[in-house]
């Protein structure tokens, strides 16, 4: 395979994996990951710096997948989410969330969705 073709295949494979950049209050930096290819793997003072690092890491790992050095995790691209999931939490936390939702005049689903959106 030519170098140009291989680079194209690497870019194509790496594009299938979403990049997640989050602020870590505990560390005071932005942290990057590309699930399910790689967990938290880089950090920096700006989202742009982490995005650049993450792009290099993901392309390196995509090359390893193409070279057979590691198995290819299934990318979530194209996966359809129903909007439903089952979460198990301690009964005391369930009660606390339900009471807070009621105090706001919201359903528990609305309350949890807003909490997750802010996470």
N, C-alpha and C positions, 0 to 999 in steps of 0.2 A: 504494500500500500504506500502511495506517495506521501510525503510529509504534509502536503497541502490537503490531501484527502483525510489523513489522520487528524489534522488540526480541525478540520470541518466536522468530523465525527465527534471529536472531543467537545467542541462547542455545542453541537446538537444535543449530546447526552447531558452535558452540564446544565443546559437550559431547562431541562425537565425537572430540576430540583429547585424548589422555592428557597429563597434566602430569607432568613429571619434575623433582624437586627433589633435588639432590645436594650433599653437602658437598665443597668444594674445598680440600684441605689446602694446596695451593700458594698460594691466595688468602686462605685463612682466613675464607671466607664460604660461604653456601649459594648455589647457582646454579640457575636455573630454565630449562626448555625445554619445548616442546610439539611433539615430532616427529610427523609430518613438516611441520607448519605452520611452525614456527620453531625454530631451534637455540637455543643458550644466549643468553638475551636479557635477563636481569635477575639481580640478586644482592642479598643482604641478610644481616643478622646472625642472622635466625631463619627457620625454615621458613614460619612464618605470614606474615611480611612478604613473602617471595618468592612465596608462594601468592597473596596479594592482588595483587601487581604482575603476576604471570603471568595471572591471571584477566582483568585489564584489557587486557593485550596481546593475549591470545587472542581476546577479544571484538572488539577493534579490527580484528584481522586477519580475523576471520570476517565482519565488516561489509564490509571491502574485497573479500572473495571474493563476497559477495552483490551488491555494487555493480558487480562486473565489473572492479575495479581490479587484481586479481591472480587467477591461476588457482587452482582448488581442488585442493590436494594430496589424495590419497586417504588418508583416515584409517584407521588400523589397527584400529579398532573392528570387532569381528565376525570378524577374521582368526583363523584356526585355526592354531596352531603345532604342528608334529609332534613337536618335541623333538629333531629332528635338524638339524645344520648342518655344513657342511664349512669348516674353518678351516685356513689355510695359515700355518705358522710356520717359522722357521729350524730346520734339523735339530738343531742343538745345543740349542735350547730344547725341542724334542720329546723329546730324550734326557733332558734334565734333569728334565722333568715326569714322564716315565715312571719314572725312577729314584726320584724323590721319592714317587710313588704306590706303587711297589713297597715302598719302605721303610716306608710307612704300612700296608701290607697292603691297599691299595685298588686298584681298576682305574683306568686312566687316565681313563675317563669320570667316575668318582666324584670323582677329584682335580680335574679341570677344572670339573665342576659346582660343587664347593665353592668353588673359586677365583673363579668367575664370580659366585656368590651373595654372596661377600664384597666384590665390586668395587663 
